[in-house]
Amino acid sequence: MKIGILGGGLTGLTLGNFLGKSAEILEKNPEAGGLCRSLCESGFTFDYGGSHIVFSRDEEVLRFMTGLLKDNANRVRRNTKVLFRGRYVKYPFENGLNDLPFSDNASCLFHYLANYAGKRLGLGGSPKNFEEWVYWNFGKGIAERYMLPYNEKVWNAKGKEMGLEWVAGRVPEPPVIDVLKSSLGFETEGYSHQLYFYYPKIGGIQALPKELERRAEAKVTKGFGVKKIRPEGKGWVVSNGTKDKVFDRIVSTIHISDLANSLSGVPREVKDAVGGFRHNSLVTVMVGLKTRKINDFSWLYIPDKDVMANRISFPSNFSPNAAPEGKSSVLAEITCVEKDEVWRKSDGDLASETIDDMHKLGIIDRKDVCYSGVRRTKYAYVVYDLDYAKNIKIARDYFKQLGIDLCGRFSEFEYLNMDACIRRAMNKAKEMGGTA
């Protein structure tokens, strides 16, 4: 059986590793890697598809990822903060209440405990959207100071416009004892599964897909953008507009709308469902500094809506090789919608405004900047709106009926981390008779 894998991102490359010589990966770009690509320039290394780290609760997947890196894996202890009104608050926010001014700390604790008691008494009903869920789980204090401002900023959507399909396992429901302890100043840890993480010593996060590509027995064909797909006999013909490839079975890891657009005869109901999916794009601003080390942070979350960036990471704290000797680096992530005001800004304006923001916040000193660069990523985050559940069922049922397999973040249209993409690929390969 000859299998066509559409897309050479992390999911597609993992599939190709486990399906072996029976598979061919078709990637539209000159290099594979998808969101896990890195820019190496002027001695700096940046993950321009967003700052990535290697971690997982799934021990098998974690062993697989660290096994790919071998001695190129650097183990790092997470040191992450929320920048709240000029203060560095331990992340997750509910584990850093004692870092807040007393009045904010007291308000967060009071509303959290009042809400907790209400839930125990069966009051308040069931939340219908993300905004209601945040109030229901965290109370007014934490909800209005951090959870809603940050999430509405990063998702470009109001909390009341977002569904709940994504929150399980991604947004923690903190144990009450942890919230009490954090308010009183006792050390607690949230997201303990990523308290320590791994990162490539050399090559940025693209070291992972590069090693996957190197190991793959599957053929990797680059510069092959999927334009048309049509059934032929019991198989499929995939065309880039000039060349056709024939497969017995295809697995799509490309964006579900790109897949739908490549097919003819798609029913109106399916077109409307796929057209209703929302995603965010990403602008990354990469900054090199001529100072050795500016802090010990892994990354910062920025809920302030007057600041463009929602997250700022420090790649040179992940690996000393991410910056030239004696220098350091910063990566700012700005979520936006393709062709909105942020997306349309020039690279120069984006870099200048982001550097100004970080200078005003005291994160960097503008005079230390020795390098800057900007990259744009069209597909970055899946947005779960209130129509998501209805639309995803329609789309998945249709492609299942056609016999086209979906696998990965934008093909399954789920907000999957790297480890989840690898797990989905492993499971799909096993289902198809591969070696996973």
Protein Blocks (a to p, Z undefined) as FASTA:
>chain_A
ZZddehjafklmmmmmmnmmmbccddfbfbehijmccddeehiacdfebpaddddfblml
mmmmmmmnmmmbccddddddddeehiacdddfklmmmmpcfklmmmmmmmmmmmmmmmmn
opaiaafbfklmmmmmnojmlmmmmmmmmmmmmnopafklpcfklmgokaccddfklmmm
mmnopacdehkllmpccddfbhpjmlmmmmmmmmpmbdcdehiacfbdcdehjbccddeh
jaccddfbdcdfbdfklmmmmpghiafklmmmmmmpccddddddddddfbfblbfcfbdc
dfbfkbmblbdcdfklmpmklpcehiacddddddddehiaklmpcfklmmmmmmmmmmmn
omacfklpcbdcddddfblbdcddfklmmmmmmmmmmmmmnopacedjklnopaddfklm
mmmmmmmmmmnopaZZ
